[in-house]
Amino acid sequence: MKLGRCPVCHSRLHLDALVQDEAGRELLGVLAGLDTETGRALVLYLSLFRPAHQDLRNDRALRLARGALELGAGEPPDVLATALNETVDALRKKGLAEPLSDHQYLKRVLKTVAGRQGGSGQWLVVSDQQENRQGSVSSGQPKTPASATARAIDKLQARKVNSG
């Protein structure tokens, strides 16, 4: 089934060709399940992982997409979309010489955006120096849990309190 023409190279796009391998089908399914802004931001973010002289393999793109979406789990979709867009903008301004290899930069941006936009509250950034100076964090700012497991437990407890 012809989908149309590529807006960049003007070659014909065939939907049946896009879904020939399993990872390609799953990746399209993941993207189709997102709102327009988050899907667009995720595609732009995935382009940061593309090797200079090769295409990004569908299986790797799928793993990366799932990993990025996992990082934003529990946050409103606009927080993840904003973090993805800010990551892309910042790295392009810096003139990214090598493709990204992991989500570490996105993690830092997501923490900042979530804190700024009033996300779950679990991502508010408190520096180690600030904590050491004060002995503890002021009651107005929750401390960031030390591990992903602790953050997940805190989020589940917050949902339980809010729903019941």
DSSP file (Angstrom, degrees, kcal/mol; ACC not computed):
  #  RESIDUE AA STRUCTURE BP1 BP2  ACC     N-H-->O    O-->H-N    N-H-->O    O-->H-N    TCO  KAPPA ALPHA  PHI   PSI    X-CA   Y-CA   Z-CA
    1    1 A M              0   0    0      0, 0.0    14,-2.1     0, 0.0    15,-0.5   0.000 360.0 360.0 360.0 121.6    0.0    0.0    0.0
    2    2 A K  E     -A   14   0A   0     12,-0.2    12,-0.3     1,-0.2     3,-0.1  -0.563 360.0-174.1 -73.1 129.5    1.5    3.3   -1.1
    3    3 A L  E     -     0   0A   0     10,-3.6     2,-0.3     1,-0.4    11,-0.2   0.745  48.7 -96.4 -93.6 -28.6    1.5    5.8    1.8
    4    4 A G  E     -A   13   0A   0      9,-1.1     9,-3.1     2,-0.0    -1,-0.4  -0.991  56.0 -42.7 145.9-150.8    2.8    8.8   -0.3
    5    5 A R  E     -A   12   0A   0     -2,-0.3     7,-0.2     7,-0.3     6,-0.1  -0.898  54.2-104.7-118.0 147.5    6.1   10.3   -0.8
    6    6 A C     >  -     0   0    0      5,-3.1     4,-1.5    -2,-0.4    -2,-0.0  -0.508  25.1-141.2 -65.0 130.1    8.9   11.0    1.6
    7    7 A P  T  4 S+     0   0    0      0, 0.0    -1,-0.1     0, 0.0    -2,-0.0   0.683  97.5  42.2 -69.6 -15.4    9.0   14.8    2.3
    8    8 A V  T  4 S+     0   0    0      3,-0.1    -2,-0.0     1,-0.0    -3,-0.0   0.911 132.8  12.7 -94.2 -57.4   12.8   14.8    2.3
    9    9 A C  T  4 S-     0   0    0      2,-0.1     3,-0.1     3,-0.0    -3,-0.0   0.530  89.7-131.6-103.2  -7.8   13.9   12.6   -0.6
   10   10 A H     <  +     0   0    0     -4,-1.5     2,-0.1     1,-0.2     3,-0.1   0.613  55.9 143.1  66.2  15.3   10.6   12.3   -2.4
   11   11 A S        -     0   0    0      1,-0.1    -5,-3.1    -6,-0.1    -1,-0.2  -0.472  61.0 -90.1 -77.6 160.3   10.9    8.5   -2.8
   12   12 A R  E     -A    5   0A   0     -7,-0.2     2,-0.5    -2,-0.1    -7,-0.3  -0.492  35.3-144.4 -74.3 137.4    7.7    6.5   -2.4
   13   13 A L  E     -A    4   0A   0     -9,-3.1   -10,-3.6    -2,-0.2    -9,-1.1  -0.892  11.7-165.1-101.7 129.2    6.7    5.3    1.0
   14   14 A H  E >>  -A    2   0A   0     -2,-0.5     4,-1.5   -12,-0.3     3,-0.6  -0.966  13.4-154.6-117.1 120.2    5.1    1.9    1.3
   15   15 A L  H 3> S+     0   0    0    -14,-2.1     4,-1.1    -2,-0.5    -1,-0.1   0.874  96.5  56.9 -59.9 -39.0    3.3    1.1    4.5
   16   16 A D  H 34 S+     0   0    0    -15,-0.5    -1,-0.3     1,-0.2     3,-0.1   0.815 105.3  51.9 -64.8 -29.3    3.8   -2.7    3.9
   17   17 A A  H X4 S+     0   0    0     -3,-0.6     3,-1.2   -16,-0.2     4,-0.3   0.845 103.8  57.9 -73.8 -33.1    7.5   -2.2    3.6
   18   18 A L  H 3< S+     0   0    0     -4,-1.5     3,-0.3     1,-0.3    -1,-0.2   0.786 109.3  44.6 -66.7 -26.1    7.6   -0.3    6.9
   19   19 A V  T 3< S+     0   0    0     -4,-1.1    -1,-0.3     1,-0.2    -2,-0.2   0.112  77.8 110.3-106.7  21.9    6.1   -3.3    8.8
   20   20 A Q  S <  S+     0   0    0     -3,-1.2     2,-0.3     4,-0.1    -1,-0.2   0.861  76.1  47.9 -67.1 -35.8    8.2   -6.0    7.2
   21   21 A D  S  > S-     0   0    0     -3,-0.3     4,-1.9    -4,-0.3     5,-0.2  -0.775  86.1-121.0-108.7 157.5   10.2   -6.8   10.4
   22   22 A E  H  > S+     0   0    0     -2,-0.3     4,-2.6     1,-0.2     5,-0.2   0.881 111.1  52.1 -61.7 -43.2    8.8   -7.3   13.8
   23   23 A A  H  > S+     0   0    0      1,-0.2     4,-2.7     2,-0.2    -1,-0.2   0.885 108.2  52.6 -63.8 -37.8   10.7   -4.5   15.5
   24   24 A G  H  > S+     0   0    0      2,-0.2     4,-2.2     1,-0.2    -1,-0.2   0.903 110.3  47.9 -62.9 -41.8    9.5   -2.0   12.8
   25   25 A R  H  X S+     0   0    0     -4,-1.9     4,-2.1     2,-0.2    -2,-0.2   0.928 113.7  46.8 -63.2 -45.8    5.9   -3.1   13.5
   26   26 A E  H  X S+     0   0    0     -4,-2.6     4,-2.5     2,-0.2    -2,-0.2   0.894 110.7  52.2 -65.9 -39.0    6.3   -2.7   17.2
   27   27 A L  H  X S+     0   0    0     -4,-2.7     4,-2.5     1,-0.2    -1,-0.2   0.924 109.9  48.5 -63.1 -44.1    8.0    0.7   16.9
   28   28 A L  H  X S+     0   0    0     -4,-2.2     4,-2.5     1,-0.2    -1,-0.2   0.880 111.0  52.1 -62.1 -37.1    5.2    2.0   14.7
   29   29 A G  H  X S+     0   0    0     -4,-2.1     4,-1.3     2,-0.2    -2,-0.2   0.904 109.3  48.7 -64.7 -41.6    2.7    0.6   17.3
   30   30 A V  H  < S+     0   0    0     -4,-2.5     3,-0.4     1,-0.2     4,-0.3   0.941 114.7  44.9 -62.6 -47.5    4.6    2.4   20.1
   31   31 A L  H >< S+     0   0    0     -4,-2.5     3,-1.3     1,-0.2    -2,-0.2   0.872 109.8  55.3 -65.3 -37.7    4.6    5.7   18.2
   32   32 A A  H 3< S+     0   0    0     -4,-2.5    -1,-0.2     1,-0.3    -2,-0.2   0.789 102.5  58.1 -66.9 -26.7    0.9    5.3   17.1
   33   33 A G  T 3< S+     0   0    0     -4,-1.3    -1,-0.3    -3,-0.4     2,-0.2   0.514  94.4  84.3 -80.9  -4.5   -0.1    5.0   20.8
   34   34 A L  S <  S-     0   0    0     -3,-1.3     2,-0.0    -4,-0.3    -3,-0.0  -0.606  87.4-102.4 -97.2 157.2    1.4    8.4   21.7
   35   35 A D     >  -     0   0    0     -2,-0.2     4,-2.7     1,-0.1     5,-0.2  -0.352  44.3-101.3 -68.8 163.2   -0.1   11.8   21.4
   36   36 A T  H  > S+     0   0    0      1,-0.2     4,-2.4     2,-0.2     5,-0.2   0.888 118.5  46.4 -57.3 -47.4    1.1   13.8   18.5
   37   37 A E  H  > S+     0   0    0      1,-0.2     4,-2.4     2,-0.2    -1,-0.2   0.916 115.0  45.3 -66.7 -43.7    3.6   16.1   20.4
   38   38 A T  H  > S+     0   0    0      2,-0.2     4,-2.5     1,-0.2    -1,-0.2   0.912 113.5  50.7 -67.1 -41.3    5.2   13.2   22.4
   39   39 A G  H  X S+     0   0    0     -4,-2.7     4,-2.1     2,-0.2    -2,-0.2   0.919 112.5  46.0 -61.2 -44.6    5.5   11.0   19.3
   40   40 A R  H  X S+     0   0    0     -4,-2.4     4,-2.1    -5,-0.2    -2,-0.2   0.924 113.8  48.8 -63.3 -45.1    7.1   13.8   17.3
   41   41 A A  H  X S+     0   0    0     -4,-2.4     4,-2.3     1,-0.2    -2,-0.2   0.881 110.5  51.4 -63.4 -38.7    9.5   14.6   20.1
   42   42 A L  H  X S+     0   0    0     -4,-2.5     4,-2.7     2,-0.2    -1,-0.2   0.905 108.5  50.6 -66.1 -41.7   10.4   10.9   20.6
   43   43 A V  H  X S+     0   0    0     -4,-2.1     4,-1.3     2,-0.2    -2,-0.2   0.925 111.9  47.5 -62.5 -43.9   11.2   10.5   16.9
   44   44 A L  H  < S+     0   0    0     -4,-2.1     4,-0.5     1,-0.2    -1,-0.2   0.901 112.1  50.6 -62.8 -40.1   13.5   13.6   17.0
   45   45 A Y  H >< S+     0   0    0     -4,-2.3     3,-1.7     1,-0.2     4,-0.3   0.914 105.8  55.1 -63.7 -43.3   15.1   12.3   20.1
   46   46 A L  H >< S+     0   0    0     -4,-2.7     3,-1.8     1,-0.3     4,-0.3   0.818  96.4  66.7 -60.4 -29.8   15.8    8.9   18.5
   47   47 A S  G >< S+     0   0    0     -4,-1.3     3,-1.0     1,-0.3    -1,-0.3   0.738  87.3  68.6 -65.1 -20.2   17.6   10.6   15.7
   48   48 A L  G <  S+     0   0    0     -3,-1.7    52,-2.4    -4,-0.5    -1,-0.3   0.668  98.3  52.0 -70.0 -15.3   20.3   11.6   18.2
   49   49 A F  G <  S+     0   0    0     -3,-1.8    -1,-0.2    -4,-0.3    -2,-0.2   0.494  82.0 115.3 -96.7  -6.6   21.3    7.9   18.4
   50   50 A R  S <  S-     0   0    0     -3,-1.0     5,-0.1    -4,-0.3     6,-0.1  -0.481  70.4-119.5 -71.9 127.1   21.7    7.4   14.6
   51   51 A P    >   -     0   0    0      0, 0.0     3,-1.1     0, 0.0    -1,-0.1  -0.300  26.4-113.2 -60.7 151.4   25.2    6.6   13.5
   52   52 A A  T 3  S+     0   0    0      1,-0.3    -2,-0.1     3,-0.0    46,-0.0   0.857 110.1  25.1 -58.0 -41.2   26.7    9.2   11.1
   53   53 A H  T 3  S+     0   0    0      2,-0.1     2,-0.3     0, 0.0    -1,-0.3   0.086 118.5  58.1-116.8  23.2   26.9    7.0    8.1
   54   54 A Q  S <  S-     0   0    0     -3,-1.1     2,-0.2     3,-0.0     0, 0.0  -0.926  79.4-105.2-142.9 166.2   24.2    4.4    8.8
   55   55 A D        -     0   0    0     -2,-0.3     2,-0.5    -5,-0.1    -2,-0.1  -0.625  42.2-104.9 -86.3 155.1   20.5    4.1    9.5
   56   56 A L        -     0   0    0     -2,-0.2    -6,-0.1    -6,-0.1    -1,-0.0  -0.723  41.3-118.6 -79.3 123.8   19.3    3.4   13.1
   57   57 A R     >  -     0   0    0     -2,-0.5     4,-2.6     1,-0.1     5,-0.2  -0.321  14.5-125.2 -64.2 145.3   18.2   -0.2   13.2
   58   58 A N  H  > S+     0   0    0      1,-0.2     4,-2.4     2,-0.2     5,-0.2   0.873 109.1  53.9 -59.6 -39.7   14.5   -0.8   14.1
   59   59 A D  H  > S+     0   0    0      2,-0.2     4,-2.0     1,-0.2    -1,-0.2   0.891 112.1  44.1 -65.7 -37.8   15.3   -3.1   17.0
   60   60 A R  H  > S+     0   0    0      2,-0.2     4,-2.7     1,-0.2     5,-0.2   0.907 112.6  51.9 -71.0 -41.9   17.7   -0.5   18.6
   61   61 A A  H  X S+     0   0    0     -4,-2.6     4,-2.6     1,-0.2    -2,-0.2   0.891 109.5  51.0 -60.9 -38.9   15.2    2.3   17.9
   62   62 A L  H  X S+     0   0    0     -4,-2.4     4,-2.6     2,-0.2     5,-0.2   0.935 111.1  46.9 -64.1 -47.0   12.5    0.2   19.6
   63   63 A R  H  X S+     0   0    0     -4,-2.0     4,-2.3     1,-0.2    -2,-0.2   0.920 114.6  47.6 -60.3 -44.1   14.6   -0.4   22.7
   64   64 A L  H  X S+     0   0    0     -4,-2.7     4,-2.5     2,-0.2    -2,-0.2   0.905 111.5  50.1 -64.7 -42.2   15.6    3.3   22.9
   65   65 A A  H  X S+     0   0    0     -4,-2.6     4,-2.4    -5,-0.2     5,-0.2   0.934 112.1  47.2 -63.0 -46.1   12.0    4.4   22.5
   66   66 A R  H  X S+     0   0    0     -4,-2.6     4,-2.2     1,-0.2    -1,-0.2   0.903 112.1  51.2 -62.2 -40.3   10.8    2.0   25.2
   67   67 A G  H  X S+     0   0    0     -4,-2.3     4,-1.8    -5,-0.2    -2,-0.2   0.912 110.8  47.5 -63.4 -42.9   13.6    3.2   27.5
   68   68 A A  H  X S+     0   0    0     -4,-2.5     4,-1.3     1,-0.2    -2,-0.2   0.906 112.6  49.1 -65.0 -41.7   12.8    6.9   27.0
   69   69 A L  H  < S+     0   0    0     -4,-2.4     4,-0.4     1,-0.2    -1,-0.2   0.859 107.8  55.1 -67.6 -34.3    9.1    6.2   27.6
   70   70 A E  H >< S+     0   0    0     -4,-2.2     3,-1.2     1,-0.2    -1,-0.2   0.898 103.7  55.3 -62.1 -40.7   10.0    4.3   30.8
   71   71 A L  H 3< S+     0   0    0     -4,-1.8    -1,-0.2     1,-0.3    -2,-0.2   0.867 111.0  44.7 -60.5 -35.8   11.9    7.3   32.1
   72   72 A G  T >< S+     0   0    0     -4,-1.3     3,-2.0    -5,-0.1    -1,-0.3   0.424  83.2 126.4 -89.9   1.7    8.8    9.4   31.7
   73   73 A A  T <  S+     0   0    0     -3,-1.2    -3,-0.1    -4,-0.4    -4,-0.0  -0.353  74.5  24.1 -61.2 136.7    6.4    6.9   33.2
   74   74 A G  T 3  S+     0   0    0      1,-0.4    -1,-0.3    -2,-0.0    -2,-0.1   0.278 104.7  99.1  90.6 -11.3    4.4    8.5   36.0
   75   75 A E  S <  S-     0   0    0     -3,-2.0    -1,-0.4    44,-0.1     5,-0.0  -0.761  86.9 -94.3-102.5 153.4    4.9   12.0   34.6
   76   76 A P    >>  -     0   0    0      0, 0.0     4,-1.3     0, 0.0     3,-1.3  -0.356  38.5-114.0 -60.6 148.1    2.3   13.8   32.5
   77   77 A P  H 3> S+     0   0    0      0, 0.0     4,-2.6     0, 0.0     5,-0.2   0.826 115.1  59.8 -55.5 -33.8    2.9   13.4   28.8
   78   78 A D  H 3> S+     0   0    0      1,-0.2     4,-2.2     2,-0.2     5,-0.2   0.813 100.7  55.6 -68.0 -27.4    3.7   17.1   28.3
   79   79 A V  H <> S+     0   0    0     -3,-1.3     4,-2.4     2,-0.2    -1,-0.2   0.936 110.8  43.6 -67.7 -46.1    6.6   16.7   30.8
   80   80 A L  H  X S+     0   0    0     -4,-1.3     4,-2.8     2,-0.2     5,-0.2   0.929 114.2  50.2 -64.5 -44.9    8.2   13.9   28.7
   81   81 A A  H  X S+     0   0    0     -4,-2.6     4,-2.5     1,-0.2    -2,-0.2   0.914 112.1  47.9 -60.6 -43.1    7.6   15.7   25.4
   82   82 A T  H  X S+     0   0    0     -4,-2.2     4,-2.8     2,-0.2    -1,-0.2   0.920 112.5  48.8 -63.2 -44.2    9.1   18.9   26.8
   83   83 A A  H  X S+     0   0    0     -4,-2.4     4,-2.2     2,-0.2    -2,-0.2   0.906 111.9  48.9 -63.8 -41.7   12.2   17.0   28.1
   84   84 A L  H  X S+     0   0    0     -4,-2.8     4,-2.3     2,-0.2    -2,-0.2   0.937 113.7  46.4 -62.7 -46.1   12.6   15.2   24.8
   85   85 A N  H  X S+     0   0    0     -4,-2.5     4,-2.7    -5,-0.2    -2,-0.2   0.907 112.8  49.1 -63.6 -42.5   12.4   18.5   22.9
   86   86 A E  H  X S+     0   0    0     -4,-2.8     4,-2.6     2,-0.2     5,-0.2   0.874 110.5  51.7 -65.9 -36.7   14.8   20.3   25.3
   87   87 A T  H  X S+     0   0    0     -4,-2.2     4,-2.4    -5,-0.2     5,-0.3   0.944 112.0  45.6 -62.5 -48.5   17.3   17.4   25.0
   88   88 A V  H  X S+     0   0    0     -4,-2.3     4,-2.3     1,-0.2     5,-0.2   0.940 115.1  47.4 -60.8 -48.4   17.2   17.5   21.2
   89   89 A D  H  X S+     0   0    0     -4,-2.7     4,-2.2     1,-0.2    -2,-0.2   0.926 113.7  47.1 -59.9 -46.9   17.5   21.3   21.1
   90   90 A A  H  X S+     0   0    0     -4,-2.6     4,-1.8     1,-0.2    -1,-0.2   0.917 114.4  45.5 -64.1 -44.4   20.4   21.5   23.6
   91   91 A L  H  X>S+     0   0    0     -4,-2.4     5,-1.6    -5,-0.2     4,-0.5   0.848 112.6  50.4 -72.0 -32.6   22.4   18.7   22.0
   92   92 A R  H ><5S+     0   0    0     -4,-2.3     3,-0.6    -5,-0.3    -1,-0.2   0.886 109.6  51.4 -70.0 -37.2   21.9   20.1   18.5
   93   93 A K  H 3<5S+     0   0    0     -4,-2.2    -2,-0.2     1,-0.2    -1,-0.2   0.866 108.1  52.6 -64.7 -35.6   23.0   23.6   19.7
   94   94 A K  H 3<5S-     0   0    0     -4,-1.8    -1,-0.2    -5,-0.2    -2,-0.2   0.644 117.0-117.7 -73.2 -14.0   26.2   22.0   21.2
   95   95 A G  T <<5 -     0   0    0     -3,-0.6    -3,-0.2    -4,-0.5    -2,-0.1   0.977  26.1-134.2  73.8  59.3   26.9   20.4   17.9
   96   96 A L      < -     0   0    0     -5,-1.6    -1,-0.1     1,-0.2     4,-0.0  -0.224  24.6-174.6 -48.2 113.6   26.7   16.7   18.9
   97   97 A A        +     0   0    0      1,-0.1    -1,-0.2    -3,-0.1    -2,-0.0   0.857  67.1  33.6 -84.3 -37.9   29.7   15.1   17.3
   98   98 A E  S    S-     0   0    0    -47,-0.1    -1,-0.1     1,-0.0     3,-0.1  -0.867  93.2-100.1-117.4 150.2   29.0   11.5   18.2
   99   99 A P        -     0   0    0      0, 0.0   -50,-0.3     0, 0.0   -51,-0.1  -0.335  47.4 -98.0 -64.3 151.3   25.6    9.7   18.5
  100  100 A L        -     0   0    0    -52,-2.4     3,-0.1     1,-0.1    -4,-0.0  -0.324  29.1-165.6 -64.8 153.4   24.2    9.3   22.0
  101  101 A S        +     0   0    0      1,-0.2     2,-0.3    -3,-0.1    -1,-0.1   0.550  66.2   6.2-116.5 -14.8   24.8    5.9   23.6
  102  102 A D  S    S-     0   0    0    -38,-0.0     3,-0.3     0, 0.0     4,-0.2  -0.882  75.4 -98.7-154.6-175.6   22.3    6.1   26.5
  103  103 A H  S  > S+     0   0    0     -2,-0.3     4,-2.4     1,-0.2     5,-0.2   0.169  78.2 114.0 -99.0  16.1   19.6    8.1   28.2
  104  104 A Q  H  > S+     0   0    0      1,-0.2     4,-1.7     2,-0.2    -1,-0.2   0.893  78.7  47.1 -59.4 -43.1   21.7    9.9   30.8
  105  105 A Y  H  > S+     0   0    0     -3,-0.3     4,-2.2     1,-0.2    -1,-0.2   0.926 111.8  50.9 -64.9 -43.8   21.3   13.4   29.4
  106  106 A L  H  > S+     0   0    0      1,-0.2     4,-3.0     2,-0.2     5,-0.2   0.885 105.4  57.5 -60.7 -39.1   17.6   12.9   29.0
  107  107 A K  H  X S+     0   0    0     -4,-2.4     4,-2.0     1,-0.2    -1,-0.2   0.927 108.6  45.6 -57.3 -45.8   17.4   11.7   32.7
  108  108 A R  H  X S+     0   0    0     -4,-1.7     4,-1.8     1,-0.2    -1,-0.2   0.913 114.7  46.9 -65.6 -42.5   18.9   15.0   33.8
  109  109 A V  H  X S+     0   0    0     -4,-2.2     4,-2.8     1,-0.2     5,-0.2   0.906 110.3  53.4 -66.2 -40.5   16.7   17.1   31.6
  110  110 A L  H  X S+     0   0    0     -4,-3.0     4,-2.8     1,-0.2     5,-0.2   0.893 107.3  51.3 -62.6 -41.0   13.6   15.2   32.7
  111  111 A K  H  X S+     0   0    0     -4,-2.0     4,-2.0    -5,-0.2    -1,-0.2   0.924 112.9  46.0 -60.6 -44.1   14.3   15.8   36.4
  112  112 A T  H  X S+     0   0    0     -4,-1.8     4,-2.3     2,-0.2    -2,-0.2   0.934 114.9  45.7 -65.5 -47.0   14.7   19.5   35.7
  113  113 A V  H  X S+     0   0    0     -4,-2.8     4,-2.8     2,-0.2    -2,-0.2   0.917 112.0  51.4 -64.6 -44.1   11.5   19.8   33.6
  114  114 A A  H  <>S+     0   0    0     -4,-2.8     5,-4.0     1,-0.2     4,-0.4   0.902 112.8  46.1 -61.6 -41.0    9.4   17.7   36.0
  115  115 A G  H ><5S+     0   0    0     -4,-2.0     3,-0.5     8,-0.3    -1,-0.2   0.899 115.1  47.0 -66.7 -40.4   10.5   20.0   38.9
  116  116 A R  H 3<5S+     0   0    0     -4,-2.3    -2,-0.2     1,-0.2    -1,-0.2   0.864 117.3  41.6 -69.7 -38.1    9.9   23.1   36.9
  117  117 A Q  T 3<5S-     0   0    0     -4,-2.8    -1,-0.2    -5,-0.2    -2,-0.2   0.340 115.7-109.0 -95.1   6.6    6.5   22.0   35.6
  118  118 A G  T < 5 +     0   0    0     -3,-0.5    -3,-0.2    -4,-0.4    -4,-0.1   0.928  57.2 169.1  69.0  44.3    5.4   20.6   38.9
  119  119 A G      < -     0   0    0     -5,-4.0   -44,-0.1    -6,-0.2    -5,-0.0   0.483  61.1 -41.4 -64.8-143.6    5.5   16.9   37.9
  120  120 A S  S    S-     0   0    0      1,-0.1    -1,-0.1   -44,-0.1    -5,-0.1   0.650  71.4-126.6 -65.8 -15.3    5.2   14.1   40.3
  121  121 A G  S >  S+     0   0    0     -7,-0.1     3,-0.8     1,-0.0    -1,-0.1   0.189  92.6  95.4  88.6 -19.5    7.4   15.8   42.9
  122  122 A Q  T 3  S+     0   0    0      1,-0.2    -7,-0.1    22,-0.1   -11,-0.0   0.665  80.2  55.6 -76.8 -14.7    9.6   12.8   43.1
  123  123 A W  T 3  S+     0   0    0     21,-0.1    -8,-0.3   -13,-0.1    -1,-0.2   0.373  70.5 132.5-101.3   3.8   12.0   14.3   40.5
  124  124 A L    <   -     0   0    0     -3,-0.8     2,-0.5   -10,-0.1    20,-0.2  -0.353  58.8-124.3 -59.5 133.2   12.7   17.6   42.2
  125  125 A V        +     0   0    0    -14,-0.2     2,-0.5    18,-0.1    -1,-0.1  -0.680  33.0 175.2 -87.8 124.9   16.5   18.1   42.1
  126  126 A V        -     0   0    0     -2,-0.5    18,-0.1    11,-0.0    11,-0.0  -0.991  27.2-131.2-126.4 121.6   18.2   18.7   45.4
  127  127 A S     >  -     0   0    0     -2,-0.5     4,-1.9     1,-0.1     5,-0.1  -0.340  13.6-124.4 -72.9 154.0   22.0   18.9   45.2
  128  128 A D  H  > S+     0   0    0      1,-0.2     4,-2.6     2,-0.2     5,-0.2   0.871 112.5  54.7 -62.2 -38.0   24.2   16.9   47.6
  129  129 A Q  H  > S+     0   0    0      1,-0.2     4,-2.5     2,-0.2    -1,-0.2   0.915 106.9  49.9 -63.6 -42.8   25.9   20.1   48.7
  130  130 A Q  H  > S+     0   0    0      1,-0.2     4,-2.0     2,-0.2    -1,-0.2   0.910 112.6  47.1 -62.5 -42.3   22.6   21.7   49.7
  131  131 A E  H  X S+     0   0    0     -4,-1.9     4,-1.8     1,-0.2    -2,-0.2   0.911 112.4  49.2 -66.3 -42.1   21.6   18.6   51.6
  132  132 A N  H  < S+     0   0    0     -4,-2.6    -2,-0.2     2,-0.2    -1,-0.2   0.880 111.5  49.6 -65.6 -38.2   24.9   18.4   53.4
  133  133 A R  H  < S+     0   0    0     -4,-2.5    -1,-0.2     1,-0.2    -2,-0.2   0.915 120.1  35.5 -65.5 -43.0   24.8   22.1   54.4
  134  134 A Q  H  < S-     0   0    0     -4,-2.0     2,-0.2    -5,-0.2    -2,-0.2   0.635  97.1-133.8 -89.7 -14.2   21.3   21.9   55.8
  135  135 A G  S  < S+     0   0    0     -4,-1.8     2,-0.3    -5,-0.2    -4,-0.1  -0.060  84.7  18.2  83.6 -35.3   21.5   18.5   57.3
  136  136 A S  S    S-     0   0    0     -2,-0.2     2,-0.3    -6,-0.2     3,-0.1  -0.968  92.7 -91.4-155.8 166.6   18.2   17.7   55.7
  137  137 A V        -     0   0    0     -2,-0.3     6,-0.1     1,-0.1    -6,-0.0  -0.592  49.3-101.2 -83.8 143.4   16.0   19.1   53.0
  138  138 A S    >   -     0   0    0     -2,-0.3     3,-1.6     1,-0.1    -1,-0.1  -0.223  32.9-111.1 -61.2 155.2   13.4   21.7   53.9
  139  139 A S  T 3  S+     0   0    0      1,-0.3    -1,-0.1    -3,-0.1    -2,-0.1   0.698 113.5  65.4 -65.3 -18.0    9.9   20.4   54.3
  140  140 A G  T 3  S+     0   0    0      1,-0.2    -1,-0.3     2,-0.0    -2,-0.1   0.697 100.9  52.4 -76.1 -19.2    8.8   22.3   51.2
  141  141 A Q  S <  S-     0   0    0     -3,-1.6    -1,-0.2   -17,-0.0     2,-0.1  -0.953  80.7-138.8-123.1 115.0   11.0   20.3   48.9
  142  142 A P        -     0   0    0      0, 0.0     2,-0.2     0, 0.0    -4,-0.1  -0.444  27.2-114.7 -68.7 143.4   10.8   16.5   48.9
  143  143 A K        -     0   0    0     -2,-0.1   -19,-0.1    -6,-0.1   -18,-0.1  -0.538  29.5-109.7 -75.7 141.9   14.2   14.8   48.6
  144  144 A T        -     0   0    0     -2,-0.2   -21,-0.1   -20,-0.2    -1,-0.1  -0.607  39.1-114.9 -71.2 123.3   14.8   12.7   45.5
  145  145 A P        -     0   0    0      0, 0.0     6,-0.1     0, 0.0    -1,-0.1  -0.244  19.9-123.4 -59.4 151.2   14.8    9.0   46.4
  146  146 A A  S    S+     0   0    0      4,-0.0     2,-0.3    -3,-0.0    -2,-0.1   0.785  84.8  34.0 -70.6 -29.9   18.2    7.3   46.0
  147  147 A S  S  > S-     0   0    0      1,-0.1     4,-2.1     0, 0.0     5,-0.1  -0.832  77.4-116.2-129.2 164.0   17.1    4.5   43.7
  148  148 A A  H  > S+     0   0    0     -2,-0.3     4,-2.4     1,-0.2     5,-0.2   0.857 117.2  54.9 -63.4 -35.2   14.6    3.8   40.9
  149  149 A T  H  > S+     0   0    0      2,-0.2     4,-2.4     1,-0.2    -1,-0.2   0.920 107.4  48.6 -64.4 -44.1   12.9    1.3   43.1
  150  150 A A  H  > S+     0   0    0      1,-0.2     4,-2.4     2,-0.2    -2,-0.2   0.897 111.7  49.9 -63.8 -40.0   12.4    3.9   45.9
  151  151 A R  H  X S+     0   0    0     -4,-2.1     4,-2.4     2,-0.2    -2,-0.2   0.915 110.5  50.0 -63.4 -42.5   11.0    6.4   43.4
  152  152 A A  H  X S+     0   0    0     -4,-2.4     4,-2.3     2,-0.2    -2,-0.2   0.905 110.9  48.9 -63.9 -41.6    8.6    3.8   42.0
  153  153 A I  H  X S+     0   0    0     -4,-2.4     4,-2.5     2,-0.2    -1,-0.2   0.920 111.0  50.6 -62.9 -44.4    7.4    2.9   45.5
  154  154 A D  H  X S+     0   0    0     -4,-2.4     4,-2.3     1,-0.2    -2,-0.2   0.901 110.3  49.6 -60.6 -41.6    6.9    6.6   46.3
  155  155 A K  H  X S+     0   0    0     -4,-2.4     4,-2.2     2,-0.2    -1,-0.2   0.909 111.2  48.9 -64.9 -41.8    4.9    7.1   43.1
  156  156 A L  H  X S+     0   0    0     -4,-2.3     4,-2.2     1,-0.2    -2,-0.2   0.903 111.5  49.5 -64.1 -40.8    2.7    4.1   43.9
  157  157 A Q  H  X S+     0   0    0     -4,-2.5     4,-2.3     2,-0.2    -1,-0.2   0.891 109.9  51.2 -65.4 -38.7    2.1    5.3   47.4
  158  158 A A  H  X S+     0   0    0     -4,-2.3     4,-2.4     2,-0.2    -2,-0.2   0.902 110.4  49.0 -64.6 -40.7    1.2    8.8   46.1
  159  159 A R  H  X S+     0   0    0     -4,-2.2     4,-2.4     2,-0.2     5,-0.2   0.901 110.0  52.0 -64.1 -40.3   -1.3    7.2   43.7
  160  160 A K  H  X S+     0   0    0     -4,-2.2     4,-1.5     2,-0.2    -2,-0.2   0.915 111.6  46.3 -62.3 -44.4   -2.8    5.1   46.5
  161  161 A V  H  < S+     0   0    0     -4,-2.3    -1,-0.2     1,-0.2    -2,-0.2   0.912 114.6  47.4 -64.5 -43.2   -3.2    8.2   48.7
  162  162 A N  H  < S+     0   0    0     -4,-2.4    -2,-0.2     1,-0.2    -1,-0.2   0.839 116.9  42.2 -68.6 -33.8   -4.7   10.2   45.8
  163  163 A S  H  <        0   0    0     -4,-2.4    -1,-0.2    -5,-0.2    -2,-0.2   0.689 360.0 360.0 -88.6 -17.5   -7.2    7.5   44.8
  164  164 A G     <        0   0    0     -4,-1.5    -2,-0.2    -5,-0.2    -3,-0.2   0.417 360.0 360.0-126.5 360.0   -8.3    6.4   48.2
